[in-house]
Amino acid sequence: MTATTNLSRRKLAQKLGIARSTLYYKSKKKIKDEATKQLIIEVMDSNQAYGHKRVALELKINKKKILRIMKLFKLKPQIIRGKKWVKKGDRNLPETVYKNEIINICPLAPNIAWCGDFTYIKYRNYFIYLATVLDIFTKEIIGVAISHRHNRFLVKEATLDANKKRGLLPQYFHTDQGSEYQSEEHADFLAKSGVIVSMSKKSSPWENGCQESFYSQFKLELGDTNRFETEEHLIEAIYQQLYYYNNRRIHTTLKMV
């Protein structure tokens, strides 16, 4: 720094009536915020749909502080939530004989209650369908099946996959009232195996909230499917995303990975 610069700073300090050292002062809070900002960016680069709550859990920092810093530096999730898919094919079917048997149940261990559902994934000019089974206690996806058709065989395959991985069936198996789940292939199989079949009230997707929430976030994080060169690459990405969900992604209801 030149003498001229030192002189101008001294005169400026005299004019302002402050100590010259004040001109060199940088807020400690600002320094800390800058450091936290970099940590947030690192987390969000690896988890592109994370909002402030999951970032806070990942960094073990108060969520109010994380929210303040994200707003300060205009940090937002890189993936924006899209439109929700609503299955329309079963709207005119009569009410099922099965009731919501888990509405007042809070599982305290794995394998007490599982829930199943499926969704479509658009690729190019056609669809593939993903069926999953989720353990309500652990929030883990334990059964998976992928097909070009959504039918009783698709959902049965996902259930058998869960059965194979866990080595048993649950006390309760909960789904919506989709015709695939009411079929003999699925509902009768479960009932004959000693499982209590449970279904949401018609037009009440919130009664299968675990699966609804999972698919909403899963498709958000999977992103634009047309970026994949082939269907095989897309399917590989689906399984990678499921692995990420089960093993790395923070589940805020459990406050754990």
N, C-alpha and C positions, 0 to 999 in steps of 0.2 A: 504494500500500500504506500503511495507517495506522500510526501509531506503536505502537498496541496490538499490531498484528500483528507488527511488528518486535520488540517486546519479548518476545512469546510465543515467537518463533523463537529469540531469543537465549537465553532461559531453557531452552528445549528443547535447544539445542545444548550449553549448559553441563551440563545434566543427563546428556546422553548422552556428554559428554566429547569432543565433536568440534567442528571449526570450523563456524561458522554457514554458510559458503559451501557446505559439504557438502550442506546441505538443499536447495540450489538445483541441485545437480549432476544431470545426466542422462547416463546411459551413452552414450559415443560409439558403442559397438557396437549399442546399441538404436536409436540414430538411424539408423545405416547399415542396420540390418535393416528399419526402417520404410520407408526409401527404396527398398530392393530389393524389398520387398513390393509397393509401388506399381508398380514395373516389371513384376513377375511378373503382377500383376492385369491390366495393360494387354495383355500378350502373351496371356494366357489368355482375355481377352474377345474377341480376334480369332481365336483358335485354340482352340476350346472342348474339344477332345479331347487337348490337349497335356498330357503328364506332365512330371515334373521334368527328364528328359533333353533333350527338345526345347526346353523353356523355357531350359535352360542354354545350349544351342547358339544359340538366338535372341539371348540376351543376352550371349553370350560370357563367361559366368561359370561357375566350377567347379560341376559338378553336385552335389557333396556339400553345398556351401553352399546351393544352390537347394533341395535336398531338406530341409535343416535348417530353412530359413525357411518352406517350404511346410507342414512339420509344425508349426512354432511357431505359425503363424497359421491352421492348419487349412484350407489352400488345396488344393482338389481339382479335377480336370477336371470341367467342367460337364456333359459327356456321359459316361455310364457304359456300359461294354461290355455288349452283349446276348448272346443265345444264338447259337451258330453254326449255320448251315444245312448240313445234310448231304443231298446228292443221293442218292435211294434207287432211282431208276428203273433204274439199270444194274447193280445188285448181282448179279443172276442171269445176267448175260452172261458168256460164256467169256472167258478171257484173250486179249488181243489179240496179234497177231503182232509188234507194235511194242514195242521195248524202250526203257528209259531211256538215251538216247544222250548225255545231258548230265551224268550223275551225277558224272563226274570232270572236268568242263570248267569252267573259270573264265574267262568272256569278258573280254577285255582291251580291247574296243572295241565300239561299237554295231553292231547288225545281224548279229552272230555267232549269237546265240541269242535267239529270242522265245518267249514262253509265252502260251497262251490259256486262257480259262475263261469261264464265265458264271454268273450268279446271278439269283435272283428278287427282285423288289421288290414288296411287297404294297401295294396302293392300294385303299382302300374294301373292296369284297368280291371283288376279283380281283387277278391278278398281271400285272406286265410283267417282261420279262426283259432283262437287260443283259449283253452279251458284250463282252469286252475283249481286247486284245493288248498285252502288256507287253514292252519291251526289257529283258532281264535285266541288261545292263550299266548302262544309264542309269536304270533303274527307272521310266521314263516310259511312260504309257499312250499308245500310238501308233495303236491301232485301236479303234473303238467301233461297236456296233450295238445297237439297242433294238427289241423286238418284243413282241407279245402271245403268241408261241409260242417255245418253245425247241426248235429243230430245226437241221438241217444248213445251212439257208439263213441262220439267224441268225449262226452262228459263221463261215460263209464270208464274210458281209458285213463282219464285224469284221476278218477277215484281209485282205480286199480294201481296206478303208479304211486299214489299216496299210501295205499295199503302195503305195497311192496317195500317202500322206504321205511315205514314205521313198524312194519311187522304185525300190524293189527288194524282194526277199524275202531272208530270212536263210539262213545255212548250216543252222541247226537250228530246228525249230519244235516246242516241247514242250507237251503237254497231259496231262490225265488220260485215262482209258480210256472216256470218255463216248461213247455211240453216235453223237452228233452229230459228234465229231471222227474217229471211225473210218469215217465214210461216204465213199463215192466222191466226193461233192461237195467234201469237205475234204481228207482224207488223200491220195486219188489226185491231186487237183489239185496239192498240194504236191510229192508224189513226182515227178510228171511235169514239174514246174518245176525239178527238181534240188535240192529241199530235203530234208534228212534229217529224217524224221518220228520224233519221240521221244515216248514216253508213260510216265507214272508206273506203277509196279507197282500192281496192283489193291489197293484199300483202303489206299493209302499217300498221303494228301493232302499230307503233308510234302514229297513229292518234286516237288510243284508249289507250293512254299512262297511264292514271290513273289506269285503270284496269290491264294493263300489269305490271306496277310497283307494284301494290298491290299483285298480285299473285306471282310474283317473290320473294318478301319479305315474304309473308305469308307462302309459302311452305318451304322457308329457315328456318323460325322460328318454324314451326311445327315440323321439324326434321324427324327422321327415324320413319315412321309409323308402321313398323313391331315390334316396342317395345310394342305395345298395345296388350293385351291378347285377346280382342274381337273387333269386328267392332263397337259395342256400345261404348266401351271405346275410340276408335278413333274418332267417331262422337262427343262425349262429349268434347274431346280435341280440335276439330275443332271449336266448339262453344265457348270454353274458349279462344282460340286464337283470334277469331273474337271480343270477348269482350275486350280482351287486346288491340287489334288494335284500337278499337273505343274509349276506355276510358283511356288507360294508355300510349300507345306508342306515342312518339313524332313524329309529322309530320313536317319534316324540311321545306317544302314549306310554311307552315303556321307558323313555329317556335312556335308550341304550342302542348299541349297534346290533 
